C-alpha cells in the first residue's frame, strides 16, 4: 500500500453525502455508471457494421490485448458467469472470430484464440474506443483530461482497497 493510500485510510472518511440531502444526480456512482452506459452505447453504434455487441467486442479485445485466454479468465475479466461467456463465445465462433482449443497441458482447460478474421476485427476496436472517448471529452483541455484520469484512478484505487478490506474481513 502506498503512503498516500495509508494516509487516506488512516483519516476519517469525509462526509460528502448525507441521507437527508442525497440526490441520485450528484452521486459519483450514478454519474460514472450513466457515463459508462452512454459510452458503451456509442461504441456499440460505431461497431454496428461489424455486427458485434458490447458482450462480444469486449472479450475479443481482452484476447487481443493478452488479458485473458481461457473461458474462465474471460468470464472473470468481463464479470459474467462462465455459462454466459460460453454462449458469447458460441456466437463469436459461429461468426468465425474465435476458436476454442483444448490445452495440451491440462485437458480441462479450454483456450480461446482469435482467428485471422477475429484478429482483424479486434484490431478495429481500439480506434473506435479512441474516437468515442475523444468525442465524449469534447471541450476538455489536456490538463483537465489528465486531472480527470488522476481523480478516477484515485477513486478506483480506493475501491480496490475497500474490496480487499471487505475480503479480508470475510476471510477472518
Order of alpha helices (4+ residues) and beta strands (2+ residues): alpha-alpha-alpha-alpha-alpha-beta-beta-alpha-alpha
